[in-house]
Amino acid sequence: MPSRTPKSPRVAVLADSDTRWKWGALTAGRLVPGGRLDGFLLRGRATPTARQLQEVGVPADSLTEVTTAGFLRTMAAERYDVVLLALVGGGVQAMLHGLAHTWRGAGRRPVVVTGYVGVVYEKLADGLLLRHGADLVLANSRQDAERFRAVYEGVGADASGVVEVALPFLGGEPYRAADPYRVVFAAQPSVPGDRAGRAYLLERLVRHARRHPDREVLLKLRSRPGEHTTHIEETPYQKLARPLRLPPNLRLVYGHMGEVLDGADLLVTVSSTAALEALHRRVPTAVLTDLGVREALGNHHFVGSGCLMSWDALDAGAVPVADPGWVARQGVAADGSYEAAYDAARERIARLGGGAGPGGIAPYYTAATAPGYLPGVLRRYHLAVDGAVLPGAARVSPGSAGPVRRVVRRAARGAYRHGVQRVAPAIRRMGEL
């Protein structure tokens, strides 16, 4: 008899924003090369638009917008080898409990994976414990892996699921000097979050462009007005730049960060993950100190990196030089070891996927360990404390709705996003008067 062709492994990625879809889909491709990728976008305020998905540029074999109930129903009906949760911490915890309820009594279940999109500079314990229960909790660097294990072991939780990898979107050509000299400022939606801080950074970027007319200066933006990403952007740089007379060598750009970095000679940011992308390519990278080195900004993560620098120093022509020891601990793999970064994770998935498959999902948070916290986390995702879908939660998948319902839903979602991004910040500002 002819041999049967092995079936390609199937991977499901559930994401709640454009950046998490990018991380989740690229991570899935590295964990299960050549597998079938089914993408699911969790309906909410940050559900990516078609333009954002196109800009991310990571294709999937299928891509569906879902509710919590719709996703869990699909997981009960379809057979996957790996399920990757690319969500905020509360979303991961809710899905872990929902999946545990969905797969209870099943002989086999998929391997469940989660992790972080970039630098972990805040809510370390909170975010990690909300992710506990996944079979693999991916750490993007040696430093993160050590911190993650320390947190889990410190509360008596199983730390064996922590696996060191690297950010999946690193790559690109090594840095080569370009002509003209290109400076890229990587904007962030919520860092700094106040209007004054953002206006200051824009003013200094404009000043730098005028001081160096021979340089090409790019303001790299994450989203267009009205779009959401992982964080809410209350004061878009586009709005701040509108009344200004920008110098001809300064442009606002969108697009894939990797493509923008291809011609960059200097990357400037407050604390964006783009700094790690640039360091991986050996592009000189400046992390600004102008607004202080503070946990709230996330630039404290770069203490010891050699990258901390002020606009005054950059205006005067200074070029940051990254510390090799610091870089080596951050998972950017500028030493050429990047291709092997996912070997340990792939081996663990292979072990868990063999035989009877992994056992039951066992998060640290339960009704016994966190009775005053867990029910609220699950309720935000329309789940009961046992992981069951609450009565009244949406049960109709977006793909099965009629055209009128789809139009109404899009309009309602647009109104909701407008309220979150425009009306709510205005009310907060009025309250501060």
N, C-alpha and C positions, 0 to 999 in steps of 0.2 A: 504494500500500500504506500502511496506517496506520503511524505511527511507533511504534517499540518503546519502552516505558517504561524509562528507565535503571534499572539494577539498583542497589539500595542497597549502599554499601560495607559490608564485614564486618570487624569488629574483634574480636580475641580478647584477653582480659586474663587473665593468670595471676598470682594473688596468694597469699601465704602467711600472711596475718593479716587481721583485721578492718580495721585502719587502712590497710593497703596495698591492700586491696580498695576501700576508699572512695576513696583517692587514684587508683588505677588506673582505676576505672570512671568517676569524674568527669573525669579527664584525657582518657579516651577520648571522652567526650561532647563535650569542647571541641575535641579534635583533629579528630574526624570527626562533626560535627553531623548527626543524623538517620540515622546508620549503625546496622546491626544489631550488638548487643553480646552476645557469648558469653563468659560468665565461667567461669574454671577456678580452683578452690581447691586448691592443692598440699597433699597430705596430710602432716601433721606435728604437732608439739606445739602450734602456734598456729592450727591450722585453725579458723576462726570457727564458733561455734554458730549455730543458727537465731535465737536471741534477739539475738546480736551483729549478725547480718546485717540483722535487722529494724530495729535501732537505727540502723545506718548509713544505712538508708533509700535505697539506690541500686539500683533494679531493673535486671534484665538480661533479655534475650530468652531466655537459657538459663543455667543455673548448675550446674556439675558438679564434684564432687570427683575429683581425679586423682592418680596417681603420676607421677613423671618419665617413665617409659616410656609411660604412657597418654597424657600430653600430647603427647609427640613423635610417637606413632602418629597422634593426631588431626591434628597439623600436617602429617603426610605425606599424609593422606587428604582433608582439607578445604582449601578455597581461601579464604584471608583476604587482605585488603588491608593491614591493620595488625595486628601482634602487640605488645602492650604487656606488659612484664615488670615487675610490681610486687612485687619480691622483695628479700631481703637481698642484699648484694653477691655472696656465694658462689653463691647461687641464680641470679643473673643470669648470672654467668660460666659456670656449668654449662649453663644453657639455651642460651647463645650457642654453645657448642661442640656441644651436642646438636642444635640447629637447623642449624648449619653442616653437620653430618654428614647430617642428615635431608634437607636441600635440595640436597645436592651434585649437580651435574649438571642441576638444574632450570633451565628457561629463564627462569622468573620466580619471584620469592619475595615474601612480604610485606615491608613496611617494619617494622623492629624498633625499638621505642622503650623507653626506661627512664628512671629518674630517682630522685628522693628524695621521701619523704613530707613532710618538713618541714625544719627547721633542720639544717644539716650542721655539727656542732660537734666531731666526733671522727672519727678514722680517715679523714681526707680523702683522702690518697694511696691508701691500701689500698682504700677503697670505690670510688673513681673508676676505678682500674685494673681492678678486678673488673667494672666496668660498661662498660669500653672494648670496642668491637666492635659495639655497637648503632648503628644508623643515626642515631638521635637520642638524646642524653643531655640530658635537660631540666634546666635550672638555674632555680630558683624566684625568682631575683633577679639584678640586674645584678652585685652583688658576687659571688654564687656563679658566674656565668658567667665572670667574670674569673679567679677562683680555679681553676675547672675547667680552663680553657684553659692556665693557667700550669703546672698539674701535667702535663697531657698533653704540652705542648711541652717541658717540662723533662726528660722521659724519651725524647723523640724519637718520641712517638706522635701519630697524626693527631688534631688537635683540632677538625676541621671539623664533627663531629657535635654539639658543644655548642651548644644553642639556648636562649636566654633566654625564659622564660615567667613564670608566677606560680602560686602554689598554687591548685588548682582549686576548693577549697571556701570561698574567700573570698566575701563577699557580705553580704546582709542589710541591714536598714535602718540608716541612720546613727544614731549615739547620740543619745538624748533622755533627759533626766533623768526618773527614775521616782519613784513614791511608793508604798510605802516604798523607801528607798535600799537597793539590792541589791548585796552583795559576793559574788563568786564566786571560790572557790579551786579552780583546775584542778589536780587531783592527777595524778601521773605514776607508772606502775608501778615504775620503777627509779631515780627521781631524787627524793630521795636513796634509796640502796639499803639503808642500815642502819636498824635498828629505832629506834635512839636519835634519829636525825635525823627520821624520820617521826613519832615520838611528840612530838618538840619542835614540829614544824609544826602538828600537830593541837592540841596544848595552846595554842599561840598563837592558832589560829583560834577555839578555845573562849573564850579570854580576850577576844578582840576582840568576839565576839558578846555576852559578858556586859557588856563596857564600853560597848557601843552597843546597848542593847535595842530601840531604835527602828529598827535596821537588820535587813534580811532577809539572813542569811548562809547560803550554799549551799556544801557540799563536793561538787564535781562529780567523780564516780568514773568510771573507764573501763570496769571490768568487775566482774561479780559474783564472789564467792568460787568457785573451781574453774574459772573461765574464764581463758583465756590471751588476751593481746593480743600486740603486737609484742615486748614485753619481759616477762620473768618477774617477777611481783610476789610477793616472798617474805613481806612483812608487809603485808597489805591494811589500809587505813585502817578498814574495817568491823570488823576484829578488834580494832584498837587502841581504837576508839570504844565497843566493847561494854560494858566495865565502867564507862564514864564516865557521869555525869549531864549530858547535853547540855542547854544552855539552849533554851527553847522557840523562839527565833528562829533556831536553827541546824538545818539539815536536810541529810541525805545524799541526793543525787539522781543519777540516771542520765540517759540520753537523748542526743539530738543536741546537740552543743555549740552549734550555731547557734541552736537554740531557747532554750537556757539564756542565751546572750548577748543575746537579744532584749530582755530586761528588766534587763540588768546595768548598774550604775553604776560598778563597779570590778572589774577582773579581776586576781587575784593568783595568781602561780605562781612556780615556781623557774626553769623554762626551757621550759615546754610550748609547742608550736606554737600552742596556743590564744591565746598572746600576740599572734601575728601576725594571727589572726582578729579579735581585739579591736581591735588598732591599725587594721586596715582599716576597721572601723566607727567609729573615733575614740572608742572606749570607753577611759577612763583605765585604764592598765595598769601594774601594779607587778610587777617581777621582784625577788624577795627576795634580800637580801644576808646574811641572818642566819647562814647556814651557810658564808659566804665567797663570794667571786667566783672560781670555780674551773672549770678545764676539765672536771673530772670531773662537775660539776653541769650544765655547758652554759650557765650564766648569763653566762659570759665573752663569749658571742656578743652580749650586749646592752650591752657597754661602749660608751659614747657615745650611747646611745639616749635618755637622760633618764628611763628607766624603773626604774633600780636604786634600791631603797628597802628599808628594814627594817620589821619589824612595829611597832617602837616609833614610827616616824614615821607609819605608817598608823593606829595607835591614837590618836595625837595629832591626827589629822584631816588629815594631809598628803595631797595629791592629785598623782600623777605627771603630768608634761607631756612628751610624746614630742618628740624633736628632729625637725623636718621633714626635714632633710637626711639623717639616718640612716634614717628611715622610707622615703624615696624610693629608697634603695639596696637595700631589703629585699624589693621585689616585692609589697608589700601594696597598692600603687596607691590610696592614699587620695586621690590627686589626681584620680580619675575616669577614668584611662586603662586600667582593668582589662579592659574589653571587647576591647581591641586586643592584649592580652598574648599571645594565642596565634596571632596572624596569621603571624609568621615561621615558627612550627612547622608550621602548616597549609600554607604555601607550600612549605616544604621537602618535606613528605610528598607534595604534588602533583607536584613535580618528580621525586622518586624513583619515584613510582608510574607515571609515564608511560613510553612507549617500551618498552624491554626490561626495565624494572624495575631495582632495585638489584643490584649484583654480589654476590660472595661475602662472607660474614661473616668479618672478620679481626680478632679480639681481639689486644690487646697481649701477653697471656699465652699462650704456646705451650709445647710440649715443649722448644723451644730457648731461650726467654727465661726460663722459670721452671720448670726440670725438678724442682726440689726442693719446689715449692709447688703447682703446678697439678694434678698427679695426685691429691693429697689432697683438694683442693677438689672435683674431679669425682667422686671415689670416694664422697664423702658423699651425692651425688645418684645413685649407682649408674651412673656413666658411666665408660668407659675414657678414656684420654688422647686418643684420636682422636674422642671424642664419641659413640661407639657405646654402646648400653645393655649393661651387664655381664650375663653369664649369671646367671640366678637372680633378677634384678630382677623386681619385680611387673609382670605383663603384662596382668592382668585389670582392666578399668576398673570402678570402684565400681558403676556403673549396671547392670552385667551380672551382679553377684553375686546369689545366691539369698537368701531372707529369713534363713535360719539363719546364713549367712556374714556378712550385714550386721549381725546382732545380735552375733555373736562379735567382729566387727571393732570395733563401737562400744564394747563392753566392754573390749577390749584397749586401744583408744585412750584410754578414760577412765582405765584403770589406769596407762598411760604418763604421762598428764598429771598424775595424782596423784603419781606418783613424782618427776617433774621439779619440781613446784611445792611439794610437801609433804615428801617423804622426803629428797630430795637436800639442801635447805637445812638440815634438821635434822641430817643427818650432817655438813655443813660446820660448823654451830655447835658440835657436839660436838667436832670436831677442833680448834676454837679454844680449848677449855677448858684 
